[in-house]
Amino acid sequence: MEFILLLVALPGLWFVTSFFLEMVRSRRYRSFPITEGIITSLELSARKGRVRTWVPIVEYTFQVNGVTFTGNRLTFSPVVVEVETATKIRQLFAVGNPVQVHFNPHNPADCVLNPSGADLKNRLILGVILTVIALVIYLILITP
């Protein structure tokens, strides 16, 4: 039974912890300087599954203090989108479109377009559910 407790508790705690770490990183990047960049490539890679989804792969260039940098992070988390969002991404991130790039002033190559990250609510919800289940299992184990 202790093994089951660990199988439930560890992933639950990992999901909750990663949610909060992502929030801290997001807040940090939102305070970084912003410069204008240009989209240099966009690919929507089809993903296999029951529902047809795509993974946007974007590349952009920007300059900081006269030095040109290339970035490829849309958000911090992997992004998988359905057809409606893929169409919006195709328009928003078309090659040649300007974008706002958030960059680390100490290392401009460390950059991202959307520092708010992906929707992480599911990660938090799953983590809380698993942690509560682990707590219930623990309470059952310690009850005489």
N, CA, C and O atoms as CSV, one atom per row, in Angstrom:
chain,resi,resn,atom,element,x,y,z
A,1,MET,N,N,0.821,-1.194,0.000
A,1,MET,CA,C,0.000,0.000,0.000
A,1,MET,C,C,0.869,1.264,0.000
A,1,MET,O,O,0.498,2.278,-0.592
A,2,GLU,N,N,2.033,1.196,0.672
A,2,GLU,CA,C,2.935,2.340,0.698
A,2,GLU,C,C,3.454,2.655,-0.704
A,2,GLU,O,O,3.676,3.815,-1.052
A,3,PHE,N,N,3.641,1.603,-1.501
A,3,PHE,CA,C,4.098,1.790,-2.873
A,3,PHE,C,C,3.061,2.568,-3.679
A,3,PHE,O,O,3.416,3.454,-4.456
A,4,ILE,N,N,1.798,2.247,-3.501
A,4,ILE,CA,C,0.717,2.963,-4.197
A,4,ILE,C,C,0.685,4.419,-3.746
A,4,ILE,O,O,0.465,5.326,-4.548
A,5,LEU,N,N,0.907,4.626,-2.454
A,5,LEU,CA,C,0.957,5.993,-1.921
A,5,LEU,C,C,2.026,6.799,-2.653
A,5,LEU,O,O,1.772,7.928,-3.072
A,6,LEU,N,N,3.213,6.229,-2.809
A,6,LEU,CA,C,4.292,6.913,-3.519
A,6,LEU,C,C,3.965,7.123,-4.996
A,6,LEU,O,O,4.280,8.170,-5.561
A,7,LEU,N,N,3.327,6.119,-5.626
A,7,LEU,CA,C,2.964,6.231,-7.035
A,7,LEU,C,C,1.970,7.361,-7.287
A,7,LEU,O,O,1.938,7.928,-8.379
A,8,VAL,N,N,1.175,7.687,-6.300
A,8,VAL,CA,C,0.192,8.759,-6.444
A,8,VAL,C,C,0.757,10.091,-5.955
A,8,VAL,O,O,0.557,11.125,-6.593
A,9,ALA,N,N,1.461,10.066,-4.824
A,9,ALA,CA,C,1.938,11.308,-4.203
A,9,ALA,C,C,3.033,11.992,-5.011
A,9,ALA,O,O,2.990,13.208,-5.201
A,10,LEU,N,N,4.005,11.238,-5.483
A,10,LEU,CA,C,5.133,11.858,-6.178
A,10,LEU,C,C,4.718,12.593,-7.455
A,10,LEU,O,O,5.119,13.742,-7.639
A,11,PRO,N,N,3.928,11.972,-8.348
A,11,PRO,CA,C,3.490,12.739,-9.516
A,11,PRO,C,C,2.629,13.946,-9.132
A,11,PRO,O,O,2.737,15.008,-9.746
A,12,GLY,N,N,1.777,13.781,-8.117
A,12,GLY,CA,C,0.942,14.897,-7.679
A,12,GLY,C,C,1.778,16.070,-7.212
A,12,GLY,O,O,1.528,17.213,-7.591
A,13,LEU,N,N,2.766,15.786,-6.392
A,13,LEU,CA,C,3.644,16.843,-5.902
A,13,LEU,C,C,4.476,17.441,-7.027
A,13,LEU,O,O,4.748,18.642,-7.031
A,14,TRP,N,N,4.882,16.603,-7.988
A,14,TRP,CA,C,5.644,17.110,-9.133
A,14,TRP,C,C,4.795,18.083,-9.949
A,14,TRP,O,O,5.282,19.150,-10.323
A,15,PHE,N,N,3.530,17.738,-10.235
A,15,PHE,CA,C,2.659,18.624,-11.007
A,15,PHE,C,C,2.446,19.954,-10.283
A,15,PHE,O,O,2.515,21.013,-10.906
A,16,VAL,N,N,2.188,19.907,-8.985
A,16,VAL,CA,C,1.964,21.139,-8.221
A,16,VAL,C,C,3.236,21.984,-8.184
A,16,VAL,O,O,3.187,23.194,-8.402
A,17,THR,N,N,4.367,21.350,-7.910
A,17,THR,CA,C,5.636,22.072,-7.851
A,17,THR,C,C,5.988,22.681,-9.202
A,17,THR,O,O,6.399,23.839,-9.269
A,18,SER,N,N,5.833,21.915,-10.277
A,18,SER,CA,C,6.175,22.447,-11.599
A,18,SER,C,C,5.254,23.595,-11.985
A,18,SER,O,O,5.683,24.519,-12.676
A,19,PHE,N,N,3.989,23.554,-11.550
A,19,PHE,CA,C,3.073,24.659,-11.803
A,19,PHE,C,C,3.611,25.938,-11.160
A,19,PHE,O,O,3.682,26.982,-11.808
A,20,PHE,N,N,3.990,25.850,-9.883
A,20,PHE,CA,C,4.466,27.046,-9.195
A,20,PHE,C,C,5.810,27.529,-9.732
A,20,PHE,O,O,6.040,28.736,-9.805
A,21,LEU,N,N,6.698,26.617,-10.107
A,21,LEU,CA,C,7.971,27.025,-10.708
A,21,LEU,C,C,7.736,27.731,-12.042
A,21,LEU,O,O,8.414,28.708,-12.360
A,22,GLU,N,N,6.779,27.234,-12.817
A,22,GLU,CA,C,6.441,27.864,-14.095
A,22,GLU,C,C,5.870,29.264,-13.876
A,22,GLU,O,O,6.143,30.178,-14.654
A,23,MET,N,N,5.087,29.428,-12.829
A,23,MET,CA,C,4.522,30.741,-12.524
A,23,MET,C,C,5.620,31.729,-12.126
A,23,MET,O,O,5.583,32.893,-12.527
A,24,VAL,N,N,6.594,31.272,-11.341
A,24,VAL,CA,C,7.705,32.128,-10.939
A,24,VAL,C,C,8.520,32.535,-12.166
A,24,VAL,O,O,8.873,33.704,-12.325
A,25,ARG,N,N,8.812,31.572,-13.022
A,25,ARG,CA,C,9.584,31.868,-14.236
A,25,ARG,C,C,8.821,32.835,-15.142
A,25,ARG,O,O,9.412,33.748,-15.719
A,26,SER,N,N,7.527,32.633,-15.262
A,26,SER,CA,C,6.695,33.506,-16.081
A,26,SER,C,C,6.731,34.940,-15.551
A,26,SER,O,O,6.884,35.886,-16.323
A,27,ARG,N,N,6.592,35.094,-14.251
A,27,ARG,CA,C,6.617,36.435,-13.643
A,27,ARG,C,C,7.972,37.102,-13.878
A,27,ARG,O,O,8.039,38.301,-14.148
A,28,ARG,N,N,9.044,36.326,-13.776
A,28,ARG,CA,C,10.389,36.863,-13.985
A,28,ARG,C,C,10.560,37.368,-15.417
A,28,ARG,O,O,11.080,38.462,-15.639
A,29,TYR,N,N,10.116,36.558,-16.392
A,29,TYR,CA,C,10.274,36.943,-17.792
A,29,TYR,C,C,9.394,38.132,-18.167
A,29,TYR,O,O,9.757,38.920,-19.041
A,30,ARG,N,N,8.249,38.265,-17.518
A,30,ARG,CA,C,7.388,39.416,-17.823
A,30,ARG,C,C,8.039,40.719,-17.376
A,30,ARG,O,O,7.672,41.790,-17.860
A,31,SER,N,N,9.001,40.643,-16.458
A,31,SER,CA,C,9.700,41.851,-16.010
A,31,SER,C,C,10.925,42.149,-16.886
A,31,SER,O,O,11.533,43.210,-16.743
A,32,PHE,N,N,11.288,41.247,-17.774
A,32,PHE,CA,C,12.443,41.454,-18.643
A,32,PHE,C,C,12.124,42.489,-19.726
A,32,PHE,O,O,10.957,42.751,-20.018
A,33,PRO,N,N,13.170,43.075,-20.318
A,33,PRO,CA,C,12.957,44.027,-21.408
A,33,PRO,C,C,12.296,43.360,-22.612
A,33,PRO,O,O,12.380,42.147,-22.801
A,34,ILE,N,N,11.646,44.178,-23.407
A,34,ILE,CA,C,10.965,43.712,-24.616
A,34,ILE,C,C,11.551,44.464,-25.799
A,34,ILE,O,O,11.791,45.670,-25.733
A,35,THR,N,N,11.774,43.732,-26.876
A,35,THR,CA,C,12.217,44.351,-28.124
A,35,THR,C,C,11.400,43.769,-29.257
A,35,THR,O,O,10.777,42.718,-29.113
A,36,GLU,N,N,11.407,44.454,-30.374
A,36,GLU,CA,C,10.656,43.950,-31.518
A,36,GLU,C,C,11.516,42.979,-32.316
A,36,GLU,O,O,12.702,43.209,-32.552
A,37,GLY,N,N,10.883,41.898,-32.718
A,37,GLY,CA,C,11.540,40.899,-33.554
A,37,GLY,C,C,10.708,40.653,-34.794
A,37,GLY,O,O,9.635,41.231,-34.966
A,38,ILE,N,N,11.212,39.796,-35.648
A,38,ILE,CA,C,10.534,39.442,-36.902
A,38,ILE,C,C,10.477,37.922,-37.002
A,38,ILE,O,O,11.474,37.241,-36.767
A,39,ILE,N,N,9.314,37.398,-37.349
A,39,ILE,CA,C,9.168,35.961,-37.565
A,39,ILE,C,C,9.932,35.581,-38.831
A,39,ILE,O,O,9.733,36.175,-39.891
A,40,THR,N,N,10.807,34.585,-38.705
A,40,THR,CA,C,11.575,34.125,-39.868
A,40,THR,C,C,11.100,32.775,-40.391
A,40,THR,O,O,11.342,32.437,-41.550
A,41,SER,N,N,10.421,31.999,-39.538
A,41,SER,CA,C,9.835,30.746,-40.024
A,41,SER,C,C,8.739,30.287,-39.068
A,41,SER,O,O,8.783,30.540,-37.864
A,42,LEU,N,N,7.767,29.610,-39.642
A,42,LEU,CA,C,6.676,29.021,-38.871
A,42,LEU,C,C,6.307,27.705,-39.526
A,42,LEU,O,O,6.084,27.631,-40.735
A,43,GLU,N,N,6.248,26.679,-38.711
A,43,GLU,CA,C,5.815,25.364,-39.175
A,43,GLU,C,C,4.785,24.850,-38.183
A,43,GLU,O,O,4.968,24.950,-36.970
A,44,LEU,N,N,3.708,24.304,-38.710
A,44,LEU,CA,C,2.719,23.652,-37.858
A,44,LEU,C,C,2.850,22.165,-38.100
A,44,LEU,O,O,2.369,21.644,-39.106
A,45,SER,N,N,3.497,21.492,-37.183
A,45,SER,CA,C,3.767,20.067,-37.309
A,45,SER,C,C,2.549,19.274,-36.840
A,45,SER,O,O,2.125,19.399,-35.691
A,46,ALA,N,N,1.989,18.458,-37.735
A,46,ALA,CA,C,0.811,17.649,-37.393
A,46,ALA,C,C,1.188,16.612,-36.340
A,46,ALA,O,O,2.273,16.031,-36.358
A,47,ARG,N,N,0.251,16.408,-35.428
A,47,ARG,CA,C,0.469,15.450,-34.345
A,47,ARG,C,C,-0.573,14.350,-34.454
A,47,ARG,O,O,-1.756,14.619,-34.667
A,48,LYS,N,N,-0.122,13.105,-34.306
A,48,LYS,CA,C,-1.033,11.972,-34.408
A,48,LYS,C,C,-1.886,11.866,-33.148
A,48,LYS,O,O,-1.447,12.215,-32.052
A,49,GLY,N,N,-3.090,11.387,-33.322
A,49,GLY,CA,C,-3.982,11.212,-32.184
A,49,GLY,C,C,-5.427,11.130,-32.653
A,49,GLY,O,O,-5.719,11.202,-33.847
A,50,ARG,N,N,-6.326,10.977,-31.680
A,50,ARG,CA,C,-7.755,10.898,-32.021
A,50,ARG,C,C,-8.235,12.198,-32.652
A,50,ARG,O,O,-8.983,12.191,-33.630
A,51,VAL,N,N,-7.789,13.322,-32.070
A,51,VAL,CA,C,-8.150,14.635,-32.581
A,51,VAL,C,C,-6.931,15.199,-33.290
A,51,VAL,O,O,-5.813,15.128,-32.780
A,52,ARG,N,N,-7.158,15.758,-34.467
A,52,ARG,CA,C,-6.029,16.317,-35.217
A,52,ARG,C,C,-5.540,17.587,-34.522
A,52,ARG,O,O,-6.300,18.538,-34.337
A,53,THR,N,N,-4.273,17.591,-34.144
A,53,THR,CA,C,-3.666,18.740,-33.474
A,53,THR,C,C,-2.327,19.064,-34.137
A,53,THR,O,O,-1.771,18.269,-34.895
A,54,TRP,N,N,-1.838,20.256,-33.824
A,54,TRP,CA,C,-0.574,20.712,-34.387
A,54,TRP,C,C,0.314,21.277,-33.287
A,54,TRP,O,O,-0.157,21.777,-32.266
A,55,VAL,N,N,1.613,21.180,-33.534
A,55,VAL,CA,C,2.611,21.788,-32.657
A,55,VAL,C,C,3.252,22.919,-33.455
A,55,VAL,O,O,3.912,22.669,-34.464
A,56,PRO,N,N,3.063,24.169,-33.008
A,56,PRO,CA,C,3.696,25.277,-33.736
A,56,PRO,C,C,5.192,25.342,-33.442
A,56,PRO,O,O,5.618,25.310,-32.288
A,57,ILE,N,N,5.971,25.434,-34.506
A,57,ILE,CA,C,7.424,25.577,-34.396
A,57,ILE,C,C,7.756,26.912,-35.042
A,57,ILE,O,O,7.647,27.071,-36.258
A,58,VAL,N,N,8.160,27.865,-34.219
A,58,VAL,CA,C,8.371,29.232,-34.690
A,58,VAL,C,C,9.828,29.626,-34.506
A,58,VAL,O,O,10.499,29.160,-33.585
A,59,GLU,N,N,10.303,30.485,-35.388
A,59,GLU,CA,C,11.651,31.028,-35.254
A,59,GLU,C,C,11.577,32.517,-35.554
A,59,GLU,O,O,10.842,32.945,-36.444
A,60,TYR,N,N,12.344,33.302,-34.806
A,60,TYR,CA,C,12.306,34.747,-34.972
A,60,TYR,C,C,13.689,35.321,-34.704
A,60,TYR,O,O,14.511,34.712,-34.019
A,61,THR,N,N,13.928,36.502,-35.254
A,61,THR,CA,C,15.178,37.200,-34.996
A,61,THR,C,C,14.861,38.544,-34.351
A,61,THR,O,O,13.787,39.114,-34.546
A,62,PHE,N,N,15.817,39.027,-33.586
A,62,PHE,CA,C,15.674,40.331,-32.935
A,62,PHE,C,C,17.065,40.858,-32.628
A,62,PHE,O,O,18.041,40.108,-32.635
A,63,GLN,N,N,17.144,42.149,-32.361
A,63,GLN,CA,C,18.434,42.755,-32.060
A,63,GLN,C,C,18.437,43.363,-30.674
A,63,GLN,O,O,17.451,43.944,-30.223
A,64,VAL,N,N,19.582,43.213,-30.004
A,64,VAL,CA,C,19.824,43.851,-28.721
A,64,VAL,C,C,21.215,44.474,-28.799
A,64,VAL,O,O,22.202,43.774,-29.021
A,65,ASN,N,N,21.287,45.772,-28.619
A,65,ASN,CA,C,22.560,46.506,-28.692
A,65,ASN,C,C,23.306,46.232,-29.994
A,65,ASN,O,O,24.528,46.087,-29.995
A,66,GLY,N,N,22.572,46.161,-31.098
A,66,GLY,CA,C,23.179,45.974,-32.414
A,66,GLY,C,C,23.561,44.540,-32.750
A,66,GLY,O,O,24.052,44.279,-33.848
A,67,VAL,N,N,23.349,43.616,-31.841
A,67,VAL,CA,C,23.672,42.208,-32.080
A,67,VAL,C,C,22.372,41.469,-32.394
A,67,VAL,O,O,21.378,41.622,-31.685
A,68,THR,N,N,22.386,40.664,-33.464
A,68,THR,CA,C,21.203,39.913,-33.870
A,68,THR,C,C,21.173,38.559,-33.177
A,68,THR,O,O,22.172,37.841,-33.139
A,69,PHE,N,N,20.008,38.223,-32.630
A,69,PHE,CA,C,19.786,36.952,-31.959
A,69,PHE,C,C,18.637,36.229,-32.638
A,69,PHE,O,O,17.768,36.847,-33.254
A,70,THR,N,N,18.650,34.907,-32.514
A,70,THR,CA,C,17.568,34.071,-33.038
A,70,THR,C,C,16.936,33.329,-31.872
A,70,THR,O,O,17.633,32.778,-31.021
A,71,GLY,N,N,15.610,33.320,-31.843
A,71,GLY,CA,C,14.892,32.600,-30.804
A,71,GLY,C,C,13.896,31.638,-31.412
A,71,GLY,O,O,13.520,31.772,-32.577
A,72,ASN,N,N,13.466,30.660,-30.617
A,72,ASN,CA,C,12.486,29.696,-31.128
A,72,ASN,C,C,11.456,29.288,-30.075
A,72,ASN,O,O,10.691,28.347,-30.284
A,73,ARG,N,N,11.440,29.995,-28.946
A,73,ARG,CA,C,10.458,29.640,-27.910
A,73,ARG,C,C,9.226,30.522,-28.046
A,73,ARG,O,O,9.308,31.749,-27.996
A,74,LEU,N,N,8.102,29.876,-28.215
A,74,LEU,CA,C,6.825,30.574,-28.219
A,74,LEU,C,C,6.395,30.797,-26.771
A,74,LEU,O,O,6.060,31.914,-26.378
A,75,THR,N,N,6.410,29.719,-25.982
A,75,THR,CA,C,6.141,29.759,-24.545
A,75,THR,C,C,7.147,28.838,-23.867
A,75,THR,O,O,8.009,28.258,-24.527
A,76,PHE,N,N,7.037,28.705,-22.555
A,76,PHE,CA,C,7.937,27.814,-21.839
A,76,PHE,C,C,7.510,26.364,-21.945
A,76,PHE,O,O,8.345,25.460,-21.963
A,77,SER,N,N,6.227,26.150,-22.014
A,77,SER,CA,C,5.683,24.794,-22.057
A,77,SER,C,C,5.417,24.386,-23.493
A,77,SER,O,O,5.192,25.238,-24.352
A,78,PRO,N,N,5.441,23.086,-23.758
A,78,PRO,CA,C,5.090,22.629,-25.111
A,78,PRO,C,C,3.670,23.077,-25.463
A,78,PRO,O,O,2.772,23.045,-24.621
A,79,VAL,N,N,3.483,23.492,-26.706
A,79,VAL,CA,C,2.190,23.980,-27.161
A,79,VAL,C,C,1.631,22.993,-28.182
A,79,VAL,O,O,2.289,22.660,-29.167
A,80,VAL,N,N,0.411,22.532,-27.933
A,80,VAL,CA,C,-0.311,21.680,-28.870
A,80,VAL,C,C,-1.666,22.336,-29.084
A,80,VAL,O,O,-2.385,22.607,-28.123
A,81,VAL,N,N,-2.021,22.593,-30.344
A,81,VAL,CA,C,-3.243,23.338,-30.624
A,81,VAL,C,C,-4.148,22.584,-31.586
A,81,VAL,O,O,-3.703,21.729,-32.352
A,82,GLU,N,N,-5.429,22.924,-31.524
A,82,GLU,CA,C,-6.407,22.368,-32.456
A,82,GLU,C,C,-6.540,23.313,-33.641
A,82,GLU,O,O,-5.885,24.353,-33.691
A,83,VAL,N,N,-7.389,22.948,-34.593
A,83,VAL,CA,C,-7.467,23.631,-35.879
A,83,VAL,C,C,-7.758,25.131,-35.763
A,83,VAL,O,O,-7.144,25.924,-36.477
A,84,GLU,N,N,-8.674,25.537,-34.885
A,84,GLU,CA,C,-9.006,26.963,-34.783
A,84,GLU,C,C,-7.804,27.780,-34.329
A,84,GLU,O,O,-7.502,28.831,-34.894
A,85,THR,N,N,-7.129,27.286,-33.310
A,85,THR,CA,C,-5.961,27.991,-32.789
A,85,THR,C,C,-4.812,27.935,-33.789
A,85,THR,O,O,-4.053,28.895,-33.914
A,86,ALA,N,N,-4.680,26.829,-34.496
A,86,ALA,CA,C,-3.625,26.711,-35.512
A,86,ALA,C,C,-3.811,27.769,-36.595
A,86,ALA,O,O,-2.837,28.347,-37.077
A,87,THR,N,N,-5.060,28.022,-36.974
A,87,THR,CA,C,-5.348,29.045,-37.984
A,87,THR,C,C,-4.957,30.424,-37.467
A,87,THR,O,O,-4.375,31.220,-38.204
A,88,LYS,N,N,-5.270,30.713,-36.204
A,88,LYS,CA,C,-4.899,32.007,-35.608
A,88,LYS,C,C,-3.385,32.151,-35.523
A,88,LYS,O,O,-2.837,33.216,-35.806
A,89,ILE,N,N,-2.713,31.071,-35.132
A,89,ILE,CA,C,-1.249,31.106,-35.038
A,89,ILE,C,C,-0.637,31.341,-36.402
A,89,ILE,O,O,0.329,32.093,-36.534
A,90,ARG,N,N,-1.195,30.702,-37.419
A,90,ARG,CA,C,-0.684,30.862,-38.783
A,90,ARG,C,C,-0.759,32.329,-39.217
A,90,ARG,O,O,0.136,32.824,-39.902
A,91,GLN,N,N,-1.827,33.020,-38.817
A,91,GLN,CA,C,-1.980,34.435,-39.175
A,91,GLN,C,C,-1.087,35.326,-38.309
A,91,GLN,O,O,-0.413,36.222,-38.817
A,92,LEU,N,N,-1.088,35.075,-37.014
A,92,LEU,CA,C,-0.357,35.912,-36.072
A,92,LEU,C,C,1.156,35.815,-36.250
A,92,LEU,O,O,1.867,36.813,-36.131
A,93,PHE,N,N,1.646,34.604,-36.535
A,93,PHE,CA,C,3.079,34.379,-36.630
A,93,PHE,C,C,3.529,34.078,-38.056
A,93,PHE,O,O,4.454,33.293,-38.267
A,94,ALA,N,N,2.873,34.702,-39.033
A,94,ALA,CA,C,3.286,34.527,-40.428
A,94,ALA,C,C,4.686,35.093,-40.617
A,94,ALA,O,O,5.066,36.059,-39.956
A,95,VAL,N,N,5.446,34.491,-41.518
A,95,VAL,CA,C,6.813,34.940,-41.786
A,95,VAL,C,C,6.784,36.423,-42.165
A,95,VAL,O,O,6.004,36.845,-43.019
A,96,GLY,N,N,7.642,37.194,-41.518
A,96,GLY,CA,C,7.728,38.630,-41.762
A,96,GLY,C,C,6.945,39.473,-40.771
A,96,GLY,O,O,7.139,40.686,-40.700
A,97,ASN,N,N,6.055,38.838,-40.002
A,97,ASN,CA,C,5.271,39.591,-39.014
A,97,ASN,C,C,6.163,40.039,-37.852
A,97,ASN,O,O,7.062,39.311,-37.432
A,98,PRO,N,N,5.903,41.243,-37.341
A,98,PRO,CA,C,6.634,41.692,-36.156
A,98,PRO,C,C,6.080,41.012,-34.903
A,98,PRO,O,O,4.890,40.708,-34.825
A,99,VAL,N,N,6.958,40.780,-33.926
A,99,VAL,CA,C,6.568,40.179,-32.653
A,99,VAL,C,C,7.296,40.892,-31.519
A,99,VAL,O,O,8.350,41.493,-31.727
A,100,GLN,N,N,6.731,40.821,-30.336
A,100,GLN,CA,C,7.368,41.356,-29.137
A,100,GLN,C,C,8.154,40.219,-28.480
A,100,GLN,O,O,7.576,39.186,-28.141
A,101,VAL,N,N,9.446,40.397,-28.301
A,101,VAL,CA,C,10.314,39.373,-27.733
A,101,VAL,C,C,10.739,39.803,-26.327
A,101,VAL,O,O,11.301,40.883,-26.145
A,102,HIS,N,N,10.468,38.961,-25.346
A,102,HIS,CA,C,10.935,39.178,-23.979
A,102,HIS,C,C,12.288,38.482,-23.860
A,102,HIS,O,O,12.400,37.286,-24.129
A,103,PHE,N,N,13.309,39.227,-23.459
A,103,PHE,CA,C,14.640,38.629,-23.410
A,103,PHE,C,C,15.330,38.917,-22.083
A,103,PHE,O,O,15.089,39.937,-21.437
A,104,ASN,N,N,16.188,37.991,-21.705
A,104,ASN,CA,C,16.983,38.119,-20.492
A,104,ASN,C,C,18.079,39.156,-20.772
A,104,ASN,O,O,18.886,38.952,-21.679
A,105,PRO,N,N,18.128,40.258,-20.022
A,105,PRO,CA,C,19.123,41.296,-20.322
A,105,PRO,C,C,20.569,40.829,-20.132
A,105,PRO,O,O,21.486,41.411,-20.711
A,106,HIS,N,N,20.777,39.793,-19.333
A,106,HIS,CA,C,22.133,39.271,-19.112
A,106,HIS,C,C,22.516,38.222,-20.150
A,106,HIS,O,O,23.696,37.906,-20.307
A,107,ASN,N,N,21.519,37.678,-20.863
A,107,ASN,CA,C,21.741,36.669,-21.893
A,107,ASN,C,C,20.593,36.757,-22.895
A,107,ASN,O,O,19.644,35.977,-22.806
A,108,PRO,N,N,20.658,37.695,-23.853
A,108,PRO,CA,C,19.534,37.919,-24.765
A,108,PRO,C,C,19.105,36.685,-25.568
A,108,PRO,O,O,17.975,36.631,-26.053
A,109,ALA,N,N,19.988,35.700,-25.712
A,109,ALA,CA,C,19.590,34.481,-26.422
A,109,ALA,C,C,18.531,33.716,-25.627
A,109,ALA,O,O,17.838,32.864,-26.183
A,110,ASP,N,N,18.404,34.006,-24.355
A,110,ASP,CA,C,17.387,33.415,-23.489
A,110,ASP,C,C,16.134,34.282,-23.630
A,110,ASP,O,O,15.994,35.299,-22.950
A,111,CYS,N,N,15.231,33.871,-24.514
A,111,CYS,CA,C,14.106,34.723,-24.873
A,111,CYS,C,C,12.841,33.893,-25.092
A,111,CYS,O,O,12.893,32.671,-25.230
A,112,VAL,N,N,11.710,34.589,-25.119
A,112,VAL,CA,C,10.423,33.925,-25.316
A,112,VAL,C,C,9.439,34.964,-25.855
A,112,VAL,O,O,9.557,36.152,-25.556
A,113,LEU,N,N,8.468,34.510,-26.650
A,113,LEU,CA,C,7.455,35.429,-27.165
A,113,LEU,C,C,6.311,35.624,-26.171
A,113,LEU,O,O,5.840,36.745,-25.976
A,114,ASN,N,N,5.872,34.549,-25.552
A,114,ASN,CA,C,4.740,34.619,-24.627
A,114,ASN,C,C,5.190,34.167,-23.241
A,114,ASN,O,O,5.170,32.973,-22.944
A,115,PRO,N,N,5.603,35.124,-22.380
A,115,PRO,CA,C,6.108,34.714,-21.070
A,115,PRO,C,C,5.029,34.222,-20.118
A,115,PRO,O,O,5.340,33.650,-19.073
A,116,SER,N,N,3.775,34.436,-20.463
A,116,SER,CA,C,2.721,33.955,-19.561
A,116,SER,C,C,2.575,32.449,-19.647
A,116,SER,O,O,1.868,31.849,-18.838
A,117,GLY,N,N,3.228,31.835,-20.605
A,117,GLY,CA,C,3.209,30.379,-20.703
A,117,GLY,C,C,1.901,29.840,-21.235
A,117,GLY,O,O,0.981,30.587,-21.567
A,118,ALA,N,N,1.845,28.550,-21.304
A,118,ALA,CA,C,0.636,27.872,-21.749
A,118,ALA,C,C,-0.353,27.825,-20.596
A,118,ALA,O,O,-0.039,28.215,-19.472
A,119,ASP,N,N,-1.530,27.350,-20.889
A,119,ASP,CA,C,-2.550,27.214,-19.853
A,119,ASP,C,C,-2.139,26.082,-18.918
A,119,ASP,O,O,-2.144,24.914,-19.306
A,120,LEU,N,N,-1.788,26.432,-17.698
A,120,LEU,CA,C,-1.251,25.460,-16.755
A,120,LEU,C,C,-2.275,24.982,-15.734
A,120,LEU,O,O,-1.940,24.221,-14.827
A,121,LYS,N,N,-3.525,25.426,-15.876
A,121,LYS,CA,C,-4.543,25.043,-14.893
A,121,LYS,C,C,-4.703,23.536,-14.801
A,121,LYS,O,O,-4.874,22.997,-13.707
A,122,ASN,N,N,-4.650,22.851,-15.932
A,122,ASN,CA,C,-4.796,21.395,-15.916
A,122,ASN,C,C,-3.695,20.727,-15.102
A,122,ASN,O,O,-3.941,19.752,-14.393
A,123,ARG,N,N,-2.493,21.253,-15.207
A,123,ARG,CA,C,-1.364,20.703,-14.448
A,123,ARG,C,C,-1.612,20.865,-12.945
A,123,ARG,O,O,-1.380,19.939,-12.167
A,124,LEU,N,N,-2.079,22.034,-12.551
A,124,LEU,CA,C,-2.351,22.281,-11.136
A,124,LEU,C,C,-3.501,21.411,-10.641
A,124,LEU,O,O,-3.417,20.823,-9.563
A,125,ILE,N,N,-4.569,21.329,-11.420
A,125,ILE,CA,C,-5.733,20.528,-11.020
A,125,ILE,C,C,-5.341,19.068,-10.853
A,125,ILE,O,O,-5.691,18.440,-9.853
A,126,LEU,N,N,-4.617,18.524,-11.825
A,126,LEU,CA,C,-4.186,17.127,-11.737
A,126,LEU,C,C,-3.284,16.913,-10.522
A,126,LEU,O,O,-3.418,15.914,-9.814
A,127,GLY,N,N,-2.376,17.842,-10.286
A,127,GLY,CA,C,-1.485,17.727,-9.131
A,127,GLY,C,C,-2.237,17.752,-7.813
A,127,GLY,O,O,-1.934,16.980,-6.904
A,128,VAL,N,N,-3.218,18.640,-7.709
A,128,VAL,CA,C,-3.999,18.718,-6.469
A,128,VAL,C,C,-4.812,17.441,-6.275
A,128,VAL,O,O,-4.877,16.911,-5.165
A,129,ILE,N,N,-5.430,16.944,-7.343
A,129,ILE,CA,C,-6.227,15.709,-7.239
A,129,ILE,C,C,-5.353,14.539,-6.782
A,129,ILE,O,O,-5.727,13.799,-5.872
A,130,LEU,N,N,-4.193,14.376,-7.414
A,130,LEU,CA,C,-3.305,13.271,-7.030
A,130,LEU,C,C,-2.800,13.427,-5.598
A,130,LEU,O,O,-2.683,12.445,-4.865
A,131,THR,N,N,-2.506,14.642,-5.211
A,131,THR,CA,C,-2.029,14.876,-3.847
A,131,THR,C,C,-3.127,14.575,-2.826
A,131,THR,O,O,-2.850,13.994,-1.777
A,132,VAL,N,N,-4.358,14.960,-3.119
A,132,VAL,CA,C,-5.483,14.661,-2.213
A,132,VAL,C,C,-5.710,13.153,-2.127
A,132,VAL,O,O,-5.948,12.627,-1.039
A,133,ILE,N,N,-5.639,12.453,-3.257
A,133,ILE,CA,C,-5.778,10.991,-3.242
A,133,ILE,C,C,-4.685,10.365,-2.384
A,133,ILE,O,O,-4.946,9.449,-1.605
A,134,ALA,N,N,-3.456,10.867,-2.532
A,134,ALA,CA,C,-2.344,10.354,-1.723
A,134,ALA,C,C,-2.589,10.617,-0.238
A,134,ALA,O,O,-2.279,9.771,0.600
A,135,LEU,N,N,-3.136,11.770,0.085
A,135,LEU,CA,C,-3.440,12.091,1.480
A,135,LEU,C,C,-4.499,11.141,2.045
A,135,LEU,O,O,-4.392,10.693,3.187
A,136,VAL,N,N,-5.511,10.840,1.245
A,136,VAL,CA,C,-6.551,9.898,1.679
A,136,VAL,C,C,-5.941,8.515,1.898
A,136,VAL,O,O,-6.246,7.858,2.894
A,137,ILE,N,N,-5.085,8.066,0.982
A,137,ILE,CA,C,-4.420,6.768,1.149
A,137,ILE,C,C,-3.583,6.771,2.420
A,137,ILE,O,O,-3.586,5.795,3.171
A,138,TYR,N,N,-2.868,7.860,2.662
A,138,TYR,CA,C,-2.051,7.957,3.867
A,138,TYR,C,C,-2.915,7.867,5.136
A,138,TYR,O,O,-2.566,7.169,6.088
A,139,LEU,N,N,-4.026,8.573,5.132
A,139,LEU,CA,C,-4.917,8.539,6.295
A,139,LEU,C,C,-5.494,7.145,6.520
A,139,LEU,O,O,-5.682,6.728,7.663
A,140,ILE,N,N,-5.772,6.431,5.446
A,140,ILE,CA,C,-6.239,5.044,5.568
A,140,ILE,C,C,-5.143,4.164,6.161
A,140,ILE,O,O,-5.411,3.291,6.986
A,141,LEU,N,N,-3.907,4.403,5.729
A,141,LEU,CA,C,-2.784,3.585,6.231
A,141,LEU,C,C,-2.515,3.798,7.720
A,141,LEU,O,O,-2.161,2.856,8.429
A,142,ILE,N,N,-2.683,5.035,8.194
A,142,ILE,CA,C,-2.348,5.288,9.601
A,142,ILE,C,C,-3.519,5.029,10.543
A,142,ILE,O,O,-3.341,5.014,11.761
A,143,THR,N,N,-4.713,4.824,9.990
A,143,THR,CA,C,-5.872,4.548,10.829
A,143,THR,C,C,-5.797,3.091,11.314
A,143,THR,O,O,-5.625,2.173,10.511
A,144,PRO,N,N,-5.929,2.886,12.660
A,144,PRO,CA,C,-5.817,1.525,13.181
A,144,PRO,C,C,-7.028,0.669,12.830
A,144,PRO,O,O,-7.083,-0.504,13.199
